[in-house]
Amino acid sequence: MPSSQTQFEYYSTLANQDISETVKNGRYPFQENAERRIFPDAMRKLAPKPDDILLDIGFGTGTILVPFSFVVREAYGVDNANAVTNLSRTCSRPNITLLAGEFPNVRLPRDDFTLIVAYSVLHVLPSREAVHEFVRAAADRLAPGGRVLLGDIPNTDLKNRYQASAVGREFEGEWRKQMETLSDDEMIRAPRSADPVSFDDRMSMDLMLDLRGAGLDAYLLRQDPDLPFGNTREDIIATKRD
Ligand SMILES: C[S@@+](CC[C@H](N)C(=O)[O-])C[C@H]1O[C@@H](n2cnc3c(N)ncnc32)[C@H](O)[C@@H]1O
């Protein structure tokens, strides 16, 4: 992996490899079952309605996009070109539209989405500025009354607090054992960005301020510990008032 590669390019390369969908989505093979909990959790948090128009930014293998397409009117997904090709091969549904590109620099056919989700995406963006630009652009493309879920946001302060607890220390021991079982291909070797972003308490609060500054009602939510990184990541849900 060349050091100049961005994470967007890295995930584009992963999408073409003969590896499990879980690994393509930036998770470890032992998190496969936990990954299945993401869709029901996102359903609870976004509470989709039959007339909703969904935008899934960074849909990966379609973990959220595909099942949501059964409960909303239209479902749009943006990701790298390889992810678009792969999902169009395996899933053809009349209400799914896939677009290749790097949000927000991608042409979208509409800007009045009633649901937007970006799950496990913010921390792979190249810079702090890119994260803020992404979040403000997502807020901009939300219709009045719409909801956005910025899901699976890492937080090193949350992680430190967890790891300082007895339960966290025990979990850490188990985690290390599982990591030792992984083969080279199963390791996540995402490139470090030239301008690394710290995801911590301050960053979570700054993201909340971005959304509230854009006129949305934003709330920070804890994750269910049974989700893939449920003890150390959190979600933001925000609503644009009518
Ligand atoms: C860690 S994976 C998560 C995939 C999926 N959302 C999930 O949770 O299973 C991150 C995905 O975001 C995509 N991505 C990163 N930056 C993006 C951007 N600016 N616009 C669209 N997709 C992006 C990557 O290509 C990758 O598929």
The ligand as an SDF file (V2000), in Angstrom:
LIG
                    3D

 27 29  0  0  0  0  0  0  0  0999 V2000
  -15.2890    1.7830    6.7890 C   0  0  0  0  0  0  0  0  0  0  0  0
  -16.1710    1.6580    5.2890 S   0  0  0  0  0  0  0  0  0  0  0  0
  -17.8800    1.5900    5.8790 C   0  0  0  0  0  0  0  0  0  0  0  0
  -18.8500    1.0240    4.8640 C   0  0  0  0  0  0  0  0  0  0  0  0
  -20.3200    0.9630    5.2990 C   0  0  0  0  0  0  0  0  0  0  0  0
  -20.8700    2.2820    5.5310 N   0  0  0  0  0  0  0  0  0  0  0  0
  -20.4940    0.1160    6.5380 C   0  0  0  0  0  0  0  0  0  0  0  0
  -20.5670    0.6700    7.6510 O   0  0  0  0  0  0  0  0  0  0  0  0
  -20.5610   -1.1200    6.4010 O   0  0  0  0  0  0  0  0  0  0  0  0
  -16.0580    3.3320    4.6870 C   0  0  0  0  0  0  0  0  0  0  0  0
  -16.6260    3.5130    3.2880 C   0  0  0  0  0  0  0  0  0  0  0  0
  -16.7570    4.9150    3.0220 O   0  0  0  0  0  0  0  0  0  0  0  0
  -16.3360    5.1710    1.6980 C   0  0  0  0  0  0  0  0  0  0  0  0
  -15.9580    6.5910    1.6300 N   0  0  0  0  0  0  0  0  0  0  0  0
  -14.9140    7.1920    2.2190 C   0  0  0  0  0  0  0  0  0  0  0  0
  -14.9220    8.5150    1.9670 N   0  0  0  0  0  0  0  0  0  0  0  0
  -16.0130    8.7450    1.1940 C   0  0  0  0  0  0  0  0  0  0  0  0
  -16.5520    9.9040    0.6000 C   0  0  0  0  0  0  0  0  0  0  0  0
  -15.9820   11.1200    0.7500 N   0  0  0  0  0  0  0  0  0  0  0  0
  -17.6750    9.7850   -0.1560 N   0  0  0  0  0  0  0  0  0  0  0  0
  -18.2640    8.5780   -0.3190 C   0  0  0  0  0  0  0  0  0  0  0  0
  -17.7890    7.4370    0.2300 N   0  0  0  0  0  0  0  0  0  0  0  0
  -16.6820    7.5210    0.9800 C   0  0  0  0  0  0  0  0  0  0  0  0
  -15.1960    4.1830    1.4830 C   0  0  0  0  0  0  0  0  0  0  0  0
  -14.9280    3.9700    0.1210 O   0  0  0  0  0  0  0  0  0  0  0  0
  -15.7300    2.9460    2.1900 C   0  0  0  0  0  0  0  0  0  0  0  0
  -16.4960    2.1470    1.3310 O   0  0  0  0  0  0  0  0  0  0  0  0
  1  2  1  0
  2  3  1  0
  2 10  1  0
  3  4  1  0
  4  5  1  0
  5  6  1  0
  5  7  1  0
  7  8  2  0
  7  9  1  0
 10 11  1  0
 11 12  1  0
 11 26  1  0
 12 13  1  0
 13 14  1  0
 13 24  1  0
 14 15  1  0
 14 23  1  0
 15 16  2  0
 16 17  1  0
 17 18  1  0
 17 23  2  0
 18 19  1  0
 18 20  2  0
 20 21  1  0
 21 22  2  0
 22 23  1  0
 24 25  1  0
 24 26  1  0
 26 27  1  0
M  CHG  2   2   1   9  -1
M  END
$$$$
